[in-house]
Amino acid sequence: MNGLYHENGWFGREQWWKDATFYQVYPASFKDSNRDGWGDIPGLISKIDYLQALGVDVVWLSPVFESPQADMGYDVSDYQKIHAPYGTVEDIDVLVEACHIRGMKLILDLVVNHTSMEHEWFRESRSSKTNPKRDWYIWKPARYNSEGQRTPPTNWRGYFASSTWTWDEHTQEYYLHLYAPEQPDLNWESEACREAVYENTMRFWLERGVDGFRIDTVNKYSKRTEYADAPITDLGSPCQPAPEMWCNGPRIHEFIHEMRSKALEPYGAVSVGELSNTPHPSQVLPYVSAAAQELDMVFEFSMIRLGTGGMFGPKYTYVPFSLPQMKAIVEKWQTFIEGTDGWTTVFCENHDNGRAVSRFGDCSSPELWKASAKTLALWQATLTGTLFLYQGQEIGMTNMPATWDIDEYKDVESLNFYAEAQASGDQKLLADTMHGLQILGRDHSRIPFQWDDSPNAGFADEGVKTWMRVHDRYRDINAAKQEADQYSILNFYKQVLQLRKKYKDLFVFGAFRMLQAEHKAIFSYVKESLSSVSNGQLQANGHDKKKKMALVVLNFSKDTQDCLDVESVLDCHDEDVVRLLASTQHCEDKGLTGGKGGYPALKPWEGRVYVNF
């Protein structure tokens, strides 16, 4: 392997990141090393061997830059300093080295749609209308209604349940912020601002050996500069959802191509962008087409947003969904790159959503929790694209208990949506919002990692007050307990990640074909490789060359379900080999040969992979 490509047996030279397994670390909640109740970089360094043993190739570290923490570090006040509770710049250097000597890589979270209002750039920008950095942010004069009352420049509603505009008394103008008022948006129309972003936030870290970036809110840099009102779709609010005014704007591809050519490409840095409000493949492909030279990969959120009532007013009004709905979304994003030069990602958890096993699995009993967490693992490990895991996913960490009240929630978005519902006086809306937060809230993914059954779950020493409450079930669900159990979720993840690597032609690069799209309990699909079944095996069976194939059958229910006709799906004849390559009941690289109709029914939340070689 070199910095950009490695050889494989099917496609010649491929970018290294395509078959890599990325692992997101939310630093505040990963491991506290200094007894302040807050996770830190030295704590992460102490657990690098754990990540290597899991099968991680790339550590993605969520924001650790200096920040007032209005939005957990997504409000950066200095891109070249580390927020003191996390450590120092020198700690990042040590982390880079710790990753590299193990053959792993490190990417940082790049947040440059906005800064903190305490960043020196914004301090200068708001100091006067004539300051050279005034146009590094987006300032607009007030409007006045028929009664002479001052109103914002537009009626846009932001992501955190408020207007996107805040009045600055000093310069008598409004500034734009798609998120919290403490997070003013940068003006990417300013060339000087863009160059400062590349130099201060990207080259600085790439020069220190960082291998790339997960790029936050990447398709929001180019706003529609007419700054017109959004259509009124929420009669109960003065502010209206308006993502079409800032997502995928007129200059967005120009800006990202420039970012790549000036800051990423010279270092061979990998990039994965957060792409919201972009539900159509025709919109996504221009971002990830190799010929376009923009981003290597993006996160598209249709699947992980299942259950939300939208991104704005009704976001936390939970909307139940069916398995066929989920399958249709997965199929769309598994197949959209076929016949193109684009690439895709695989993920079902991150720091902005509830836990996958609580949302897509079944936590109604310990047995179903374990079975469904393994089936979700097998599902993710057999999908085409680059795989991203989130901390705790590999041990089946669950949502916060439903008995915890709103006081245990810390996230600015959760608290703002709850406060808005409370202020409405509508008790049903308040109850619905709390119910939605119990399933979907961002806080669930941010509670401390459960390392062992000691006080504070091994995240922090005994007696330390942790920044978020430790889950009540940490004695039952923790990494140490699962490392000692060969049939645990953690050890199952290790096994399926190894299979994903060994059979990357099928699971990373293979073509996806959905089966039984309307089945309400079975999620099944075929993965097909570009390579063929071995010639010796074909000649012995008297058949022409055919592709290597895998049948993935997943029972997404608590009821027993019939297995598919494996031979028929894999187009196997009497003498052909059919192997059970993996099962959530066991997982080993030597399977069982079955006969037609001889495949046992799937147990509740059981998953299997059959292959024709």
N, C-alpha and C positions, 0 to 999 in steps of 0.2 A: 504494500500500500504506500502511496505517496500522498501529498497534501490534497490532491484533487481527484485522483482516479485510482481504481484498483482493478485487477484482472478478475474475470470470472469465466466459468466454462460455457456460458450460453450467449453472452452479449458482448464479449470483448472487453473494452474499457468502459467502465461505468463510474459515475461520480460516487465517491465513498459514502455519501450521506443517504443514498437511496436504500441500501439494505441495513443501515444503522438503526439501533434502538436508542431513542432519546428518552431522557427521564427528567421531568420537571421537578425542581426543588423550590418549594416556597420557604425561603430561609427563616422567616420568623418562627416557623412551626416545625422545623426539621430536627435540630439538635442544639440545645443550649450548653455551652462549654464553660461559662463563667458565672453561673448562679444568679443571673439577672432575670430569668424567666422568659428570655427572648432568644430565639435561635440565632446562630451566628455562623460565620464562615469557618472558623476553627472547628466548630461542631460538625459542619459538613465534611471538612477534611478528615476528621476522625472516623467518618463512615464511608469513605471512598471504597474501601475494600468490600464493604457490604454491597455497594452498587456494582462493582466489578463482578462479584460472585453471582449477582442476579442476572448479568448478561447485558449490562448497560454499556453502550458505546459513547454516548454523548450526554453530558450533564448540562441541562438548561437551568440556569440560575435566575430566578425571578428578581425584580429590582432590589439592588442593595446600595444604590447611590445615595448621597446625602439628600435628605428629604424631611420636611415637616410632618410627613406621614398622614396627610389629609386623606389619601387614598392608598395606604399601605405601600408607599414608595413609587407609585405611578404619578407622583408629583415631585419631580426632581428639581432640587435647588442648586446642585453642583454635580455635573456629570463626571468630574475627575476626582471626586472624593467619595469615600464610602461612609454611609450612615454609621455613626460611631457604635451603636449597639451591635452592628454586624461585624465590625472589625476595621481593617485598614486596607489601603491599596496594596500594601505588601502581603497581606493575607490572600488577596486575589492572585498575586504572583505565585504564592505557595500552592494555591489550589490549581492553577494552570499546570504547574510542574507535577503535582500529584496525579493529575489526570494524564498528562502526556507520558510519564514514565510507565503508566499502566496500559498504554496504547489507547487511551480514551481522549475525548476532546471536551472542550468547554465552550458554551455559548452564553452570552448575557442577554438580558431583556432590554431592548432599546425602546425608549419612550420619547418620541420626538414629534408627536402631533401637538403636544403641549408641554409646558414646564410647570414648575411651582411658581406661584406668585412671588415667592421669595428668591427666585433665581435673579442673579445680577442683571441678566438681559431684560427681564420684566421691570425690575426696579428702575433701570435707565429709561425704558420705554414709557413708563407712566410718569416720569419726572417732568416732562414737558412735551408739548406737541411738536417742538422743533428738535428734539433729541434725535441723533442719527439712528437710534434703534427704535424710534416710534413705529416704523412700519414693519418691525420684526414680529409684531402682534397685530391683531385685527381690532381696530378702533372705529367706532361709528357714532355720529351725533344722535341725540335723542329725537324721538318723534313726540308730537303733542296731539292729544285728542281734542274733540270739540269743546271740552270743558277746560282746556288749557293744561291738563295734567300730563306730566312727562311719562312716556312709555318707551319700551325698548325698540331698537331698530327693526326687529322682526318679531313674529309671534312664535318662534321656534321653542320647542320643549327639548331639554337635554336628557341625558341618560340617567341622571340622578334625581329625577322628579322635580325639576325646577326649570326656570327660563335659562336659555343659553347666554344671557347677557347680564352683566353686572355694571352698575353705575360707578364711575370713578369721580369722586367729588373734586379732586385736585385739578384734573384736566377737563372736567365737564364733558366727558364722553363715556360711552359704554365700551367694554371689551368683551370679546367672544370667548366662551368656554363651553365646549360640548359636554363636559363633565362637571365637576364641582367648581364653584367660583374661585377656589384656590388653585385651579388648573387652567390658566389662560392658554388659548390656542396660539401656536406659532403661525406666522404668516409665510407660507411657503412660496408665495408670489415674489418675495424678496430674495434676490439672488445672494445678497450678503448673508442673510439669515441661513439659507441652505448651506452655504459654504462653511459657516460656523458650526452647523450641525455635523457636517462630515468631518471636520477637523477636530472639534472638541469632544464629540460624543462617540465617534466611530474609530477614526485613525488612532486616537490616543490609546484605546484598548487593544486594537489589532496589533499595534506596535509592541504591546506587552505580551503578545502570544495568544490572546483570545482567538477562538476559531470561527466566530461568526455571531449572529444575532437572531433571536426571535424578535420580530419587529411589531410592536404594539400598534393597533389602530392604523394599519399601513395604508388603507384606502381612503383615509379621511383628510389627507394633506391638501387636496385641491378642492376648495369650496366654490360653489357657484357665486361668482362675484357680483351678481346683480342684487343679492341679499333681499330677495322678495319674500313676502309672507307665504307660509305653507297653507294649503287648503284646510278648512276647518272640518276636522273629523271627530273631535271630542268636544261636544257642546258644553260639557261641564267644566272646561278648563280654558283659561285665557291663553295657554301655551299649547301648541299643536306639534305632534310628531312630524319631523321634517328630514329624515335621513337622506332623502333624495337631493337635499340641498348641500350635503357635504360628503356623501359616499360616492366614490367612483367619478369624481368631478372632471372637468374638461382637460386639465393638465396632469392628471394623476400618473399616466403612463410615462409622460415626459419626465416627471420628477423622480419616479422610481428607477427608470433607466439611467438617469444621471447619477442617482445614489449608487447604483451598482457599478457604473463605469468609473466613478471618482473615488469611491470608498471601499467597496466590497471586492470587486474584481482584482485590483492590484495585490490583494492579500490572499486570494483564493478562498475568501470567507464564505461560509454557508449562510443562507438566509431563509427564514420561514416567517411569513407575514400573517397577521391576524386580519381576516377579510370578513367584515360584517356586511349585512344587507346586500349580499351578492348571490342571489339564489339560483342563477341560471348558469349552466356550464359555459355558454357563449360569453358571459361576462368574466368568468374566472380564468379561462384559458389564456387570454392575453397577458395575465400576470405571471403565468408559470410556463409559457412556451419558451423552449430553449432558444429559439430564433429571436424572440423579443428581447432577451437579455435583461430581464427585470428581476424576479424573485425565483429562487429554487423551488420553493413550496409555499403553500398557504394553508391556513385552517379555514375551512368553510363550515358554518355552524348550524346548518339545517337540522342535522340529526341530534346534536347535543342540546338544541333549543326545544326539542319535543317536550310538550307539557306546559310550556310558557304561554301566556295569553298575548304575547307580542313583546316588543322591546321597550314600550313606553308605559302609558297609563295602566293597562291591564296585565303587565308582565307577570306579576305574582298571583294572578287569578289562575289557578291550576286547571289545565284542560287535559283530561285523560286522552290517551292515544292507543291505537291498536298495533299489534305486531306487523300486520300488512303495511301500515303507514310507515313504520320504521324501515321495513325491508325496501320499500319503494325509494326512500331517501338514500339508503346504503347503495342500492343498485345504481342509482343515478350517478353518485360520486365515485363508485368503483369503475364504472364504464366510460366516464366522460373523457378519459385520456386515451382510450383505444384509438389507434390510427393517427395519433398526434405526437408532438414532441414535448408534451407537458408531463407533469408528475402530480401525484396526490399524496395525501397524508391519512393516517389511521389514528383515531383517538376517540375515547369516550369519557374522559375526565380532564379537568384542568382546575385552575384556582378560582374560576368564575362560576362554577356550577356545583350542584349537589353531587354526592358520591354515586358512581355508576351502579353499584350493587343495590343501593337503596332506590334508584330510579328505574333501572332496567332489569334488575334481578329480583330476588325474593328474600326478604329478611324476616319473614313471619316465623321462622324457627331456625335454630342453629344448623340443622341439617340442610335446609333449603338455602340458607345463607351461603354455606360452604359450597354446595353443589352449583348454585347459580353464579357465584364468583368465579369458579373454575370454568364454567361454560362461557362467561363473558371473556375470560382470558383466551380460551380457544378461538372464539369468534374474532377477537382483535388480532391474534397472532396469525390467522390464516387469510387476512385481507390484503389486497394489493396496495402498495404504497409504503411510505416511511412511517414506522410505528412510534408513537409518542405515549409514554406512560406518565402518570402523575403520582407523586409520593403517596404511599399508603394504599394505592390501588392494588399493589402486588400482595398485600396481606388482607385485602377485603375490608378496608376501613369503611365504616358506615356513616350515615348522617348523624348529626347530633340527636339525642333522644327527644321525642316529641313532648316530653314533660318539661323540657327547658323553656323558660319564658323569654320574652323579647330582651330582657336585661343581659342575657348571655350572648346576644348578637352584637358584633362590633363593626360590621361592614357599613360604610357610609351609604351604599345603595340600599341595603336592607333597611336601615334605620330611616332613611328618607321616604321610602315607599310606605313603611309602617306609619310614620308620622303623617303623611299625606292622607292615608286611609282614616287614621284617627281623627284628623282635623275635619274630615268630611261629615262626621257625625253619623255616618251610615254603619250600623253595627254589623250588617251582613258583609259589607265590603271589608271591614276590619277583620272579621273572622276569616273571610276568604283569603285575605292578604297574608294573615298569619299561617294559615294552612299551606299556602303556596310557598312561603318562606321555609316552612318545615320540610319541604320536598326539594325546592329549587335553590334556596339561598346560597350565596357565595360563602357564607361563614362555615358551612359544613366541611368544605375542603381545607379549611384553614386552622382547624383545631390541632393541637400538638400531635406529632407522630408518635405512634405507640410502639416503643422499642421493646419493652419488657413489662413484667408485672410488679415492678418496684413502684414506690410512690412517685407520682407524676409521670408514670409510664416510661421512665427512663429518659424522657425528653429533658428533664431538668432534675437536679438533685432533690432529695427529700427536704421538705421545709421551704422550698422556693415557691413563690407565688407566680404562676405562669400567666402569660399575657392573655391567653384564652383558657377556658376550663378544659381539663382533660376529659375525654369521653368516659362515661360511667363503666363501659364494658372493656376497659383496657386490659384487665386481667385475663379476659377470655380471648381478646383479639390483640396480639402483639407479635413482633418479629421473632423474638427469642423463642417463644413457644412454637412457632411455626417452623423455625429452622430445625428444631428437634423432632419434628413430625414429618416423615417422608411423604405422607399423603396430604400435606397441608396445601393451602392456596399458594403460599410463597414458593414451595418446592415445585408445584405444578407450573407456575410462571417460569421458573428456571428451565424446566424441561421443554415447555412449548417454545420458549425463545431460542433454545438450541435447535429444535426442529425447524423453526422458521429460518434460521441461518443455513442449516444443512440442506434444506429443500427450498432455497430462495427462488429458484426458477419457477416454482409453483406458487409459493405463498407471498413473496415480495413482488415478483414480476409477472406472475401468471394472469391470464385473462379470467374474468369473473363472469359466471353465467348463473342467474337466479333460477331456482326451482320452486314450484308451489308458492307462487307469490302471494296468493290469497289465503294460504293456510294460517289459521289464527294461533297455532301453537308451535309449529315446526318452522325453523329458519334453516333452509338448506340451499346449498349452492355448489357448483362445480368450479374448481380452479384448474386451468389448463396451461401447461408449459409450452414454450416454443421447442423444447427438446423432446426427443422421442424415447419410447420404451427401448431398452437395450436390444441390439440386433439379435444377440444370441437367444434371448427369450422369445422374440418374435418368430425367428426361424424355427425354433423348437415347436411352437404352437401353430406354425403354418399360416401366419397372418402377415399382411402387409404392414409397413411402418405406420405406427399411430402415436399420437402425442401422449406424454405422461399426464395423468389426470388425478385429481383428488376430489372426493366427494365429502363435503362438510355437512353434517347433520346435527342440528342443535335443537334440543327440546326446551323451548322458552315457556314452560308451564309446570305446574305442580302435579300434573296428571301423567300417567304412562301413555306413551304415544307409539304407534307403529313405526318401524324403521322403513326407509325407502327400499325399493328393489335395487340393490347396489350394483349387481351385474348389468342390469339394463341401463342404468344411468351411466356407468363407466364403459358401456359397450364391450363387455367382456364375454368371451365364449367359454365353453365347458372347461378347456384346459388352461385358460388364462389365470394368471395370479391376481387375487384380490387380497389385500392386506389391510388389517386394522392398524393404521399407523399411530393413532392417538385416541385416547378416550379420557373423559373426566373421571372415569372409574379407575383407570390406570393410564400411564403414558410411557411408552417405551418404543424404541426403534426396532421392534420385531413384532409383527402383528399376527393375527389369526386368519387363516384362509376360511372363507365361508362358502356356503352353497346357496343356490337360488332359494329364496324364501326361508333361508335358515338363519336369518339375522334377528337376534332377540329385540324385543320392544325396548324403546328408550325409557329409562327410568325418569322420574321427575328431575328436570333441569340437568339431564345428561347430554353431553356432546361427544361426537365421534368424528374421526377423519379416516376414510377409506381411500386407498390408492390402488392403481392398476399396474404396479411394478414391484 
